[in-house]
């Protein structure tokens, strides 16, 4: 015997609170699930856009991130000597040795501190990231206390805007430029000259960014390491 549809409707009306709580719970589950999917899709898009098809990042074995990693000069020299690394127009390997550290900066709106990535880049490192474009100010000068900030950092954190000063690594750093990295992860970083690594008490690079040669792209053999 089938239950009349009108009986079901009248039952829902009679139990308003239960009906509302059930519907609200289902809506909340759907909202949370959709939010997680959107977050995952956004992170995946950012990570994919940040990388380059021909770029390779070398970090220490066992490290999960560049901040945790450390590559000394001997190890860096081995990577530079690999035949799979492309050679630039100047005859030098396209390898950038970069120190990467985290500092705390207060946000502009809430003043709450949050981690910000500081990356020491080389002239080669700039070549390996063609998606980076200066939108305000100028590029930092090597060997100075000048830095440039990603668009997201400049707008979201105190002291990171053009002409402002940040204090870290026991000295003041002047923001001389703001860059746009095409909505990649680099938009959330601050860049300076790689020679400032000793100021962060680091005797080695955090990671190496290299460009693979055309031969390595077509070869099935892995890079030795």
C-alpha positions as CSV (number, residue, x, y, z in Angstrom):
1,X,0.0,0.0,0.0
2,X,1.5,3.3,-1.1
3,X,1.6,6.2,1.4
4,X,-0.4,9.2,0.0
5,X,1.8,12.2,-1.0
6,X,-0.3,14.6,0.9
7,X,0.4,12.6,4.1
8,X,4.1,13.1,3.5
9,X,3.7,16.8,3.1
10,X,1.5,17.1,6.2
11,X,4.1,15.1,8.1
12,X,6.9,17.5,7.2
13,X,4.8,20.5,8.2
14,X,3.9,18.9,11.5
15,X,7.6,18.4,12.2
16,X,8.9,21.7,11.2
17,X,12.0,21.8,13.4
18,X,13.2,18.4,12.3
19,X,12.6,19.2,8.7
20,X,14.5,22.5,8.9
21,X,17.4,20.9,10.7
22,X,17.6,18.0,8.2
23,X,17.5,20.4,5.2
24,X,20.0,22.7,6.8
25,X,22.4,19.8,7.6
26,X,22.3,18.6,4.0
27,X,22.9,22.1,2.7
28,X,25.9,22.5,5.0
29,X,27.4,19.2,3.9
30,X,27.0,20.2,0.2
31,X,28.5,23.7,0.9
32,X,31.6,22.3,2.7
33,X,32.1,19.7,0.0
34,X,31.9,22.3,-2.8
35,X,34.3,24.6,-0.9
36,X,36.9,21.9,-0.5
37,X,36.7,21.0,-4.2
38,X,37.1,24.7,-5.2
39,X,40.0,25.1,-2.8
40,X,41.7,22.0,-4.2
41,X,41.1,23.2,-7.8
42,X,42.6,26.6,-7.0
43,X,45.7,25.1,-5.4
44,X,46.2,22.8,-8.3
45,X,45.9,25.6,-10.8
46,X,48.3,27.7,-8.9
47,X,50.9,25.0,-8.6
48,X,50.7,24.0,-12.2
49,X,51.0,27.6,-13.4
50,X,54.0,28.2,-11.0
51,X,56.1,25.5,-12.7
52,X,57.6,25.3,-16.2
53,X,57.6,22.3,-18.4
54,X,61.4,22.4,-18.8
55,X,62.4,23.5,-15.2
56,X,63.6,21.2,-12.5
57,X,63.7,22.0,-8.7
58,X,66.4,20.2,-6.8
59,X,66.1,19.9,-3.0
60,X,67.7,17.7,-0.3
61,X,66.5,14.2,0.0
62,X,63.9,13.8,2.7
63,X,62.8,17.5,2.4
64,X,59.2,18.3,1.7
65,X,59.7,22.0,0.8
66,X,62.5,24.4,-0.2
67,X,62.4,26.0,3.3
68,X,63.3,22.6,4.8
69,X,66.0,21.8,2.3
70,X,69.7,22.6,2.1
71,X,72.0,22.1,-0.9
72,X,75.8,22.8,-0.3
73,X,78.3,24.0,-2.9
74,X,79.6,20.6,-3.6
75,X,76.2,19.2,-4.4
76,X,75.3,22.3,-6.4
77,X,78.5,21.8,-8.5
78,X,77.5,18.2,-9.3
79,X,74.1,19.3,-10.5
80,X,75.7,22.1,-12.7
81,X,78.0,19.5,-14.3
82,X,75.2,17.2,-15.4
83,X,74.8,16.9,-19.1
84,X,71.0,17.1,-18.7
85,X,71.2,20.8,-17.6
86,X,70.8,23.3,-20.4
87,X,73.5,25.8,-21.2
88,X,72.7,29.5,-21.5
89,X,73.9,32.0,-24.2
90,X,76.8,32.9,-21.9
91,X,78.0,29.3,-21.9
92,X,77.1,28.8,-18.3
93,X,74.6,26.2,-16.9
94,X,71.1,27.5,-16.5
95,X,71.1,26.8,-12.7
96,X,69.9,29.2,-10.0
97,X,71.1,28.6,-6.4
98,X,68.5,30.1,-4.1
99,X,68.2,30.5,-0.4
100,X,64.5,30.4,0.8
101,X,63.4,31.3,4.3
102,X,60.2,32.2,6.1
103,X,59.5,35.4,8.1
104,X,56.5,36.7,9.9
105,X,54.8,39.9,8.7
106,X,51.5,41.5,9.9
107,X,48.6,41.7,7.6
108,X,47.3,45.1,6.6
109,X,43.7,44.5,7.5
110,X,44.0,42.5,10.7
111,X,47.6,43.1,11.8
112,X,47.8,39.4,12.5
113,X,51.2,37.9,11.7
114,X,51.5,35.3,8.9
115,X,54.4,33.5,7.2
116,X,55.9,35.1,4.1
117,X,58.5,33.4,1.8
118,X,61.7,35.3,1.2
119,X,63.7,34.1,-1.8
120,X,67.2,35.0,-2.8
121,X,67.3,34.9,-6.6
122,X,70.2,35.1,-9.1
123,X,70.1,36.7,-12.6
124,X,69.7,33.2,-14.0
125,X,66.7,32.7,-11.7
126,X,65.0,35.6,-13.3
127,X,65.6,34.1,-16.7
128,X,64.1,30.8,-15.6
129,X,60.8,32.5,-14.6
130,X,59.6,34.4,-17.6
131,X,56.1,34.8,-16.1
132,X,57.5,37.5,-13.8
133,X,56.9,41.1,-14.8
134,X,57.6,44.3,-12.9
135,X,54.5,46.4,-12.6
136,X,55.8,49.1,-10.2
137,X,59.2,50.5,-9.4
138,X,62.3,48.7,-10.5
139,X,64.4,45.5,-10.1
140,X,66.6,45.3,-7.0
141,X,70.3,45.9,-7.3
142,X,72.7,43.1,-6.5
143,X,74.6,43.3,-3.3
144,X,72.3,45.8,-1.7
145,X,69.5,45.8,0.9
146,X,66.8,46.1,-1.8
147,X,63.9,43.7,-2.4
148,X,60.9,43.4,-4.6
149,X,57.5,42.1,-3.5
150,X,54.9,40.0,-5.3
151,X,51.6,41.7,-6.0
152,X,49.7,39.8,-3.4
153,X,52.3,40.4,-0.7
154,X,52.6,44.1,-1.5
155,X,48.8,44.6,-1.1
156,X,48.2,42.3,1.8
157,X,51.1,42.9,4.3
158,X,52.3,45.9,6.2
159,X,55.7,47.3,5.1
160,X,55.7,45.4,1.8
161,X,54.4,48.1,-0.5
162,X,56.5,50.1,-2.9
163,X,58.9,52.5,-1.0
164,X,58.2,50.8,2.3
165,X,60.8,49.2,4.6
166,X,60.9,45.7,6.1
167,X,63.1,44.7,9.0
168,X,64.4,41.1,9.0
169,X,67.7,39.3,9.1
170,X,69.1,42.0,11.4
171,X,68.7,44.9,9.0
172,X,66.3,47.0,7.1
173,X,65.3,46.2,3.5
174,X,63.8,48.7,1.1
175,X,61.0,47.6,-1.3
176,X,62.0,49.1,-4.6
177,X,59.6,47.2,-6.9
178,X,56.4,45.2,-7.1
179,X,56.1,42.3,-9.6
180,X,53.3,40.3,-11.1
181,X,53.9,36.6,-11.7
182,X,50.7,35.7,-13.5
183,X,48.7,34.5,-10.5
184,X,51.4,31.9,-9.7
185,X,52.8,31.1,-6.3
186,X,55.6,33.6,-6.8
187,X,53.0,36.4,-6.3
188,X,53.1,35.5,-2.6
189,X,56.9,35.8,-2.3
190,X,59.5,38.6,-1.7
191,X,62.7,38.4,-3.7
192,X,66.1,39.8,-3.1
193,X,69.7,39.3,-4.2
194,X,70.9,35.7,-3.5
195,X,74.1,37.1,-1.9
196,X,72.1,37.9,1.2
197,X,72.0,34.3,2.3
198,X,74.6,34.8,5.1
199,X,72.2,37.3,6.7
200,X,69.8,34.4,7.2
201,X,72.5,32.3,8.8
202,X,72.5,29.9,5.9
203,X,75.8,28.6,4.5
204,X,74.1,26.8,1.7
205,X,71.3,27.2,-0.8
206,X,67.8,25.9,-0.1
207,X,67.2,24.7,-3.6
208,X,68.4,24.7,-7.2
209,X,66.2,25.6,-10.1
210,X,67.6,24.3,-13.4
211,X,66.4,24.1,-17.0
212,X,66.6,20.7,-18.6
213,X,68.3,20.4,-22.0
214,X,66.5,19.3,-25.1
215,X,68.4,16.0,-24.9
216,X,67.1,15.2,-21.4
217,X,63.5,16.0,-22.5
218,X,63.7,13.3,-25.3
219,X,65.7,10.8,-23.2
220,X,64.0,8.1,-21.1
221,X,66.9,7.8,-18.7
222,X,66.5,9.7,-15.3
223,X,68.9,12.4,-14.1
224,X,71.5,10.6,-11.9
225,X,71.5,11.7,-8.3
